[in-house]
Every structure is written in C-alpha cells, then in structure tokens.
Amino acid sequence: MTFILLERTPRWAAAFRREMRKPARRPQPISIHEVRSLAQCQRELETAPHSIVALDVLPQNLVSMTKTLGDWSRRFPRARFIALAARGLEPHEVLLREAGAIHVTFSPRALATLLRLIHRHVARTPQPELTLEASLWAGLPWG
C-alpha cells in the first residue's frame, strides 16, 4: 500500500510527517510518496492500485481535481481518495465527496482523524505473498 500525496508545495507533507511523529500515531509506519503532477500521480496509482491518494485542492484547480477524483474513483476502485482542500472551499465539500473523496479536510492541523483512516486502509490492504526467507526477515525485530 502506498500513500500518495499530490501537491505543488510540501505544506501538507510536512503536516503529515509532524502528525506521524507523535507517539500515539505509530501503529505501523507509513511512507509518503510525494508527487507534483497529475500524470506522476496516475503512474504511481497504476503501480499501486490499492493506494490512498491525497489531493491538494485549491480554488484555481477545484474543477480539474473534481474531474480527476471522479475519473480515478471509477478507474481505480480499490484506491481511496482524500481531498486536502484550501480554506474557503468548505461549500464544495459535498461536491468533492460526490466525486469520490472519502474524506475532506481544510486544515493541516486536523490530520489525526485522517491518519486513523489511512491506518485502517493499510491494515485492510492485501499483502503480497512472501517467500519463507522474506517472511522470516520481516518478522525479525530489526526488520
């Protein structure tokens, strides 16, 4: 499972990393794959179709992100999408949810609930079959 974060600036990524460093937020490590374009994000999704994708939604890209959410929700039914919307876009929350976002947040300070949702999705993601040797290595305390 991959957590893909599509944003032009590292604002949301920094907030996620801050929140994940908190001791209560560590049920299992999550790596963030930061991408800067829709094409790059789509390539990541094609590689890992069970991913969680967080999209930075701004007033200037609201229409394109809503369209992308709808398209990708149909094309990648096992993926889950989150809208990281700018303040002022609160009236468009229902639109983003109807397009396919399972969660919409408007503040980098409100990520605790979102991280619990991501951890639940990670726990439900099918894991690839490991060889006996890989399984033994994965079970060692030092990883």
Backbone as CSV, one residue per row, in Angstrom:
resi,resn,N_x,N_y,N_z,CA_x,CA_y,CA_z,C_x,C_y,C_z
1,MET,0.845,-1.179,0.000,0.000,0.000,0.000,0.881,1.230,0.000
2,THR,0.449,2.205,-0.736,1.197,3.436,-0.858,0.304,4.608,-0.478
3,PHE,0.872,5.573,0.196,0.179,6.829,0.471,0.789,7.854,-0.469
4,ILE,0.004,8.256,-1.453,0.463,9.194,-2.475,-0.101,10.569,-2.137
5,LEU,0.760,11.547,-2.124,0.361,12.914,-1.794,0.668,13.812,-2.980
6,LEU,-0.382,14.303,-3.624,-0.230,15.193,-4.772,-0.440,16.629,-4.320
7,GLU,0.651,17.385,-4.336,0.569,18.805,-4.003,1.739,19.535,-4.645
8,ARG,1.538,20.816,-4.885,2.585,21.630,-5.530,3.674,22.049,-4.545
9,THR,3.309,22.209,-3.278,4.265,22.617,-2.248,4.277,21.543,-1.161
10,PRO,5.293,21.505,-0.318,5.348,20.458,0.721,4.552,20.781,1.993
11,ARG,3.601,21.674,1.922,2.833,22.099,3.100,2.136,20.930,3.797
12,TRP,1.347,20.165,3.056,0.595,19.063,3.642,1.535,17.927,4.053
13,ALA,2.562,17.661,3.257,3.509,16.590,3.591,4.181,16.874,4.926
14,ALA,4.576,18.108,5.139,5.204,18.489,6.412,4.229,18.277,7.571
15,ALA,2.976,18.628,7.370,1.970,18.449,8.421,1.745,16.961,8.711
16,PHE,1.692,16.132,7.668,1.532,14.693,7.870,2.721,14.118,8.630
17,ARG,3.920,14.511,8.252,5.111,13.987,8.938,5.145,14.411,10.404
18,ARG,4.744,15.646,10.676,4.670,16.117,12.067,3.688,15.266,12.869
19,GLU,2.532,15.044,12.292,1.490,14.262,12.982,1.926,12.808,13.174
20,MET,2.621,12.238,12.197,3.047,10.838,12.291,4.165,10.644,13.306
21,ARG,4.889,11.692,13.644,5.957,11.582,14.646,5.411,11.507,16.068
22,LYS,4.161,11.879,16.254,3.573,11.826,17.591,3.506,10.366,18.042
23,PRO,3.880,10.098,19.293,3.946,8.708,19.779,2.647,7.920,19.615
24,ALA,1.521,8.541,19.789,0.238,7.827,19.703,-0.141,7.479,18.268
25,ARG,0.587,7.957,17.291,0.222,7.780,15.880,1.046,6.716,15.165
26,ARG,1.670,5.807,15.871,2.599,4.895,15.225,2.162,3.435,15.204
27,PRO,0.936,3.090,14.827,0.592,1.676,14.788,1.442,0.917,13.761
28,GLN,1.727,1.522,12.643,2.637,0.972,11.653,3.129,2.127,10.786
29,PRO,4.365,2.036,10.351,4.922,3.152,9.581,4.254,3.289,8.214
30,ILE,4.084,4.514,7.816,3.509,4.819,6.504,4.501,5.719,5.784
31,SER,4.818,5.348,4.563,5.697,6.222,3.794,4.851,7.084,2.866
32,ILE,5.283,8.310,2.699,4.566,9.263,1.848,5.319,9.388,0.530
33,HIS,4.621,9.130,-0.557,5.190,9.331,-1.883,4.658,10.664,-2.396
34,GLU,5.500,11.677,-2.365,5.085,12.995,-2.821,5.237,13.090,-4.336
35,VAL,4.183,13.565,-4.982,4.220,13.807,-6.424,3.730,15.224,-6.679
36,ARG,4.140,15.773,-7.802,3.824,17.165,-8.102,2.879,17.348,-9.295
37,SER,2.555,16.259,-10.000,1.675,16.409,-11.169,0.657,15.275,-11.213
38,LEU,-0.440,15.523,-11.930,-1.471,14.502,-12.093,-0.920,13.286,-12.828
39,ALA,-0.077,13.511,-13.840,0.491,12.398,-14.607,1.366,11.517,-13.721
40,GLN,2.179,12.139,-12.894,3.041,11.403,-11.974,2.195,10.612,-10.974
41,CYS,1.148,11.228,-10.484,0.249,10.579,-9.530,-0.428,9.367,-10.175
42,GLN,-0.870,9.528,-11.397,-1.531,8.426,-12.092,-0.563,7.255,-12.303
43,ARG,0.688,7.531,-12.629,1.680,6.457,-12.774,1.851,5.696,-11.453
44,GLU,1.901,6.436,-10.349,2.016,5.797,-9.028,0.786,4.928,-8.747
45,LEU,-0.391,5.438,-9.092,-1.633,4.684,-8.882,-1.675,3.419,-9.730
46,GLU,-1.198,3.505,-10.944,-1.171,2.323,-11.806,-0.237,1.264,-11.246
47,THR,0.836,1.696,-10.611,1.787,0.771,-9.997,1.214,0.165,-8.726
48,ALA,0.501,0.961,-7.947,-0.054,0.508,-6.662,-1.533,0.881,-6.589
49,PRO,-2.420,0.079,-7.195,-3.841,0.431,-7.271,-4.613,0.386,-5.956
50,HIS,-4.006,-0.100,-4.865,-4.663,-0.118,-3.554,-4.297,1.106,-2.726
51,SER,-3.717,2.094,-3.328,-3.171,3.247,-2.611,-4.237,4.160,-2.030
52,ILE,-3.775,4.985,-1.118,-4.565,6.126,-0.647,-3.928,7.336,-1.309
53,VAL,-4.742,8.158,-1.932,-4.242,9.337,-2.637,-4.845,10.583,-2.009
54,ALA,-3.982,11.494,-1.605,-4.431,12.776,-1.061,-4.142,13.848,-2.101
55,LEU,-5.168,14.584,-2.460,-5.058,15.611,-3.497,-5.219,16.998,-2.885
56,ASP,-4.287,17.865,-3.184,-4.332,19.247,-2.724,-5.304,20.009,-3.631
57,VAL,-6.419,20.431,-3.070,-7.456,21.114,-3.858,-7.443,22.595,-3.506
58,LEU,-7.203,23.406,-4.512,-7.143,24.862,-4.370,-8.261,25.492,-5.189
59,PRO,-8.600,26.762,-4.931,-9.651,27.390,-5.741,-9.356,27.333,-7.242
60,GLN,-8.089,27.487,-7.623,-7.748,27.504,-9.050,-7.748,26.115,-9.694
61,ASN,-7.712,25.022,-8.898,-7.745,23.694,-9.513,-8.962,22.870,-9.083
62,LEU,-9.933,23.504,-8.479,-11.130,22.801,-7.983,-11.808,21.991,-9.085
63,VAL,-12.016,22.588,-10.248,-12.723,21.900,-11.338,-11.914,20.701,-11.823
64,SER,-10.623,20.895,-12.077,-9.812,19.783,-12.588,-9.656,18.677,-11.548
65,MET,-9.517,19.026,-10.274,-9.377,17.999,-9.237,-10.679,17.233,-9.033
66,THR,-11.801,17.914,-9.137,-13.100,17.240,-9.006,-13.270,16.241,-10.155
67,LYS,-12.915,16.660,-11.362,-12.993,15.765,-12.518,-12.046,14.585,-12.347
68,THR,-10.832,14.857,-11.899,-9.841,13.800,-11.678,-10.318,12.814,-10.621
69,LEU,-10.873,13.323,-9.522,-11.416,12.447,-8.471,-12.461,11.492,-9.046
70,GLY,-13.372,12.029,-9.824,-14.416,11.198,-10.435,-13.844,10.154,-11.375
71,ASP,-12.910,10.563,-12.220,-12.297,9.638,-13.179,-11.515,8.537,-12.466
72,TRP,-10.674,8.927,-11.530,-9.840,7.942,-10.846,-10.655,7.035,-9.934
73,SER,-11.723,7.537,-9.345,-12.578,6.691,-8.495,-13.164,5.538,-9.292
74,ARG,-13.517,5.801,-10.537,-14.055,4.746,-11.395,-12.936,3.843,-11.922
75,ARG,-11.820,4.427,-12.278,-10.725,3.668,-12.884,-9.956,2.817,-11.859
76,PHE,-9.844,3.298,-10.630,-9.105,2.595,-9.575,-10.036,2.356,-8.374
77,PRO,-10.942,1.390,-8.487,-11.947,1.193,-7.432,-11.374,0.754,-6.083
78,ARG,-10.166,0.223,-6.061,-9.565,-0.221,-4.793,-8.791,0.889,-4.093
79,ALA,-8.542,1.967,-4.791,-7.842,3.111,-4.193,-8.844,3.945,-3.401
80,ARG,-8.330,4.725,-2.476,-9.147,5.652,-1.699,-8.569,7.043,-1.873
81,PHE,-9.464,8.028,-1.964,-9.048,9.394,-2.261,-9.462,10.347,-1.152
82,ILE,-8.564,11.256,-0.846,-8.766,12.253,0.197,-8.550,13.622,-0.434
83,ALA,-9.417,14.548,-0.117,-9.257,15.923,-0.604,-8.686,16.780,0.524
84,LEU,-7.549,17.388,0.264,-6.925,18.331,1.192,-7.243,19.715,0.643
85,ALA,-8.362,20.241,1.043,-8.905,21.446,0.428,-8.453,22.710,1.154
86,ALA,-8.300,23.755,0.376,-7.938,25.061,0.926,-9.123,25.640,1.694
87,ARG,-8.793,26.444,2.681,-9.866,27.145,3.404,-10.626,28.018,2.414
88,GLY,-11.906,28.110,2.644,-12.756,28.853,1.718,-13.495,27.934,0.756
89,LEU,-13.043,26.684,0.657,-13.716,25.725,-0.224,-14.721,24.850,0.528
90,GLU,-15.007,25.193,1.780,-15.958,24.408,2.578,-17.303,24.195,1.877
91,PRO,-17.830,25.197,1.145,-19.104,24.962,0.450,-19.032,23.874,-0.626
92,HIS,-17.825,23.482,-1.017,-17.653,22.476,-2.076,-17.350,21.077,-1.531
93,GLU,-17.454,20.904,-0.219,-17.158,19.598,0.380,-18.036,18.498,-0.197
94,VAL,-19.312,18.741,-0.324,-20.228,17.725,-0.850,-19.852,17.365,-2.294
95,LEU,-19.484,18.344,-3.087,-19.059,18.103,-4.465,-17.843,17.174,-4.494
96,LEU,-16.869,17.438,-3.632,-15.660,16.616,-3.584,-15.982,15.194,-3.119
97,ARG,-16.883,15.069,-2.164,-17.276,13.735,-1.699,-18.038,12.977,-2.791
98,GLU,-18.914,13.663,-3.487,-19.654,13.012,-4.572,-18.721,12.583,-5.702
99,ALA,-17.636,13.319,-5.896,-16.671,12.977,-6.935,-15.834,11.754,-6.556
100,GLY,-15.771,11.430,-5.244,-15.041,10.237,-4.850,-14.161,10.366,-3.625
101,ALA,-14.091,11.534,-3.021,-13.261,11.696,-1.823,-13.948,11.023,-0.632
102,ILE,-13.215,10.171,0.083,-13.793,9.536,1.272,-13.667,10.436,2.485
103,HIS,-12.805,11.436,2.380,-12.637,12.394,3.472,-12.175,13.716,2.871
104,VAL,-12.629,14.803,3.468,-12.213,16.142,3.048,-11.779,16.893,4.296
105,THR,-10.602,17.481,4.239,-10.137,18.290,5.355,-9.680,19.647,4.827
106,PHE,-9.793,20.653,5.681,-9.470,22.017,5.288,-8.313,22.612,6.079
107,SER,-7.743,21.825,6.982,-6.661,22.347,7.813,-5.609,21.282,8.063
108,PRO,-4.338,21.634,7.900,-3.268,20.679,8.217,-3.215,20.337,9.701
109,ARG,-3.928,21.065,10.512,-3.953,20.784,11.954,-4.963,19.708,12.324
110,ALA,-5.781,19.284,11.373,-6.836,18.299,11.647,-6.534,16.971,10.969
111,LEU,-5.335,16.439,11.190,-4.937,15.233,10.486,-5.037,13.951,11.312
112,ALA,-5.311,14.052,12.603,-5.374,12.855,13.447,-6.440,11.878,12.945
113,THR,-7.627,12.357,12.660,-8.702,11.503,12.152,-8.318,10.899,10.813
114,LEU,-7.709,11.702,9.988,-7.294,11.250,8.662,-6.242,10.146,8.754
115,LEU,-5.312,10.267,9.675,-4.293,9.226,9.844,-4.899,7.911,10.338
116,ARG,-5.907,7.988,11.198,-6.585,6.755,11.629,-7.245,6.073,10.431
117,LEU,-7.850,6.844,9.556,-8.476,6.314,8.350,-7.421,5.660,7.454
118,ILE,-6.275,6.305,7.293,-5.196,5.763,6.463,-4.687,4.451,7.061
119,HIS,-4.492,4.409,8.370,-4.025,3.188,9.019,-5.026,2.047,8.847
120,ARG,-6.319,2.340,8.919,-7.338,1.296,8.691,-7.235,0.749,7.277
121,HIS,-7.043,1.644,6.302,-6.932,1.203,4.910,-5.676,0.346,4.724
122,VAL,-4.585,0.741,5.347,-3.337,-0.025,5.263,-3.557,-1.427,5.834
123,ALA,-4.230,-1.520,6.957,-4.464,-2.815,7.596,-5.321,-3.738,6.725
124,ARG,-6.182,-3.193,5.907,-7.074,-3.997,5.064,-6.486,-4.303,3.693
125,THR,-5.385,-3.683,3.334,-4.792,-3.872,2.021,-4.184,-5.265,1.927
126,PRO,-4.486,-5.987,0.854,-3.893,-7.320,0.704,-2.373,-7.220,0.608
127,GLN,-1.695,-8.098,1.330,-0.239,-8.113,1.319,0.246,-9.153,0.314
128,PRO,1.339,-8.860,-0.378,1.863,-9.842,-1.328,2.391,-11.078,-0.594
129,GLU,2.320,-12.214,-1.257,2.842,-13.451,-0.687,4.359,-13.328,-0.559
130,LEU,4.885,-13.670,0.608,6.314,-13.611,0.844,6.908,-15.018,0.789
131,THR,8.149,-15.096,0.346,8.850,-16.369,0.423,9.126,-16.649,1.897
132,LEU,9.485,-17.871,2.214,9.780,-18.220,3.594,10.914,-17.354,4.138
133,GLU,11.956,-17.181,3.346,13.094,-16.371,3.782,12.671,-14.919,4.031
134,ALA,11.903,-14.327,3.108,11.445,-12.942,3.271,10.525,-12.814,4.476
135,SER,9.703,-13.828,4.699,8.796,-13.812,5.851,9.579,-13.832,7.162
136,LEU,10.627,-14.658,7.221,11.466,-14.711,8.419,12.175,-13.379,8.659
137,TRP,12.725,-12.803,7.597,13.404,-11.496,7.730,12.438,-10.423,8.193
138,ALA,11.230,-10.415,7.655,10.230,-9.409,8.021,9.825,-9.547,9.487
139,GLY,9.893,-10.742,10.027,9.493,-10.979,11.410,10.573,-10.648,12.439
140,LEU,11.788,-10.392,11.987,12.863,-10.061,12.918,12.665,-8.663,13.493
141,PRO,13.053,-8.443,14.746,12.805,-7.143,15.379,13.494,-5.981,14.694
142,TRP,14.568,-6.214,13.983,15.265,-5.114,13.315,14.866,-4.964,11.860
143,GLY,13.915,-5.763,11.397,13.321,-5.625,10.080,14.110,-6.061,8.945
